[in-house]
């Protein structure tokens, strides 16, 4: 009876066949019921098994079709080979369940692609972990008829405890007409461990390569070195080399050939150069360069703090051609290389030419004027000095080439000249990296950011001008320790600072400790990566001349930590250069009357009783004043007072100002912030009379002064009397004509008014 039960059990439930692995050579046929690596039916010459083991070799005879092989188990190989005579096709090794492919055999060549036009994608974790030996991955050869592409996919990890060289050509081949094979690294690259210690190995990109580091690649755990080689027979004109679109960290960077390291605007390279052996430092011994690219809003960056060898830099600085009004534009630049000359830049043909002048120059604080170089002049550009550059119609960038600044402590001496502009200095970032600008930058403070270091070092004024003043393509914008919209200075940026008084000159500091990479925003981008907008009440006023289209802006902030006097770093003096039509403010408490402020921060708890003096100047007689930005509460009303015309108007729309450029009108206008309803009423001197509701009048005099006010009806009968200090409200008035008599130590004022 037991035998009968067993017989029926075998009929109903056949024994399931489970594939086993073999430590030998197998060839993929893809003939199984699925695409799994461990399905024996997918392999031939494999004794009903699949390849896995330190001696196992997996061969794939590819056609020009697209194939996916599912890596459904952890697999170990000695070698992986893509073979066949056909051209084209894509093979994807796709992980399932976090499975990985490990090369742990004795062969030095881990991967061989022995046919052309092939695309191989590793969408799985790959490990080269034999243990500190030299290995190769062959992407292609010159003799192939078409180019191959090898891709390490995003979200997967390539772990190395071995040296790995990617090869792209036969050693003996020098035929430049043959295809260039491509390697894409889009995932994570890490240094593995051997016997409990991190194996700091080397990745080499062999001759005649095209390598692309993806924007989302992750080298943060790579502690080894990168070598870029290439012989001088490769004279192809295309930009073959290593292109970096994301963050690349490495210890050593050794560039010994003609190939360049190209860092795009989204890319960055941080090379520590902290190793003590050959190949573990940072150097360029061939003709290849580190190429750093920029755009109008972002920049690539290259940092090699411990570099002691020559590093050749090619910095491609983007320039503004026109502004928003289609007028010719300029760009303020810094020089992140040593040895660049005016002759080199002129030879590019990218700078504007106007007669004998070329579109490059500097700011002369002795005269307060821009100086433009004469074409053909013998000029070597100075690092840390700022320049202005104007492109020709055909050019949107210039290339600055030379060697990288390697000193950790650098100073640039600027003389303080006499006159209104003698303290202003145009300087520039001398490194091909971002610099921490403020203490809000990550790691900033002390001697690790530009403003903190130069404020405490007495180079930058720490009173009304404690800021970096930068051109954003349309206007000059200040950046302070409290701005927090941009906290970094991009490579190749020029900017102004106001030198502190008290000395005939100041030494502006640039330390290596300011350097960071991958901050991704220039001064003329809208907002920096990771920036925060401070939660403050803000009013931005704009002014524009009807003729000439000259414009300017000023900002008023209200915050909890501000005062009506000078708040260094929050109240910022006006940058004096611009369109010729200006708007600014004076400090509310009357201090520093000689300084016009482009930003003023005021106490939020006094917003209902704040009068801000405006300073407007122009060479034109018709101006438009408008509110560009405001987050004032709906309970706060804004009025503008014109002392010359003796009027107060509600400022809820653009106002046309009839301005006399031949008269000093610096004290003509004031802004009033109040929660009262104040229509137009004439005023005299420092005494202001406002109509509130239909039954009250508010009288405002000078702060700290005593007044006596009496209200009479039109027959002369006294109906109200009040004594007050500074201001008062007279209530319960009817709509008939009234006479207001106000006495003070300043004299007698009589006004006639009617509420309706």
Secondary structure, DSSP 8 states (H G I E B T S, - for coil): -HHHHHHHHHHHS------EEESSEEEE---SSS-BTT-GGGEESSSSEEE-STT-EEEEE--SSEEEEEE-S-EEESEEEEE-S----EEEEEESSS-EEEE-SS-SEEEEE-SSS-EEEEESEEEE-SSS-EEEEE---TTSSS--EEEE-TT-EEEESSEEEEE-S-TT---TTS---EEEE-SEEEE-EETTEE---EEEE-SS-EEEE-TT-B-TT--SEEEE---TT---SS--EEEE-SEEEES-EEE-SS-EEEE-TT-EEEE----SSTTSSEEE-SS--EEEEB-SS-B-EEE-TT--S--EEEEEEE---B-TTS-B--EEE---SBS-BHHHHHHHT-B-EETTEEEEEEEETTTTEEEEEETT---B--TTB-EEE-B-TT-SEEEEEEE----SEEEEEEE--SSTTTTEEEEE--SSSEEE-STTSTT-STTSSHHHHHHHTTSB-SSTT-SEEEE-SSSEEEE-TTT-S--EE-TTBEEEEEB-SSSSEEEEEEEGGGEE------TTSSS-TT------EEEEEEEEETTT--EEEEEEEEETT--SS--BTTBEE----SSS-EEEE--TT--STT--EEEEEEEGGGTTEEEEEEEEE-SSSEEEEEEEEE---TT-EEEEEETTTTEEEE-SS-EEEE--TTS--TTSEEEEEESS-------BTTBEEEE-STT-EEEE--TT-EEEEEEEETTS-EEEEEEEESEEEE----SSEEEEEEEETTEEEEEEEE--
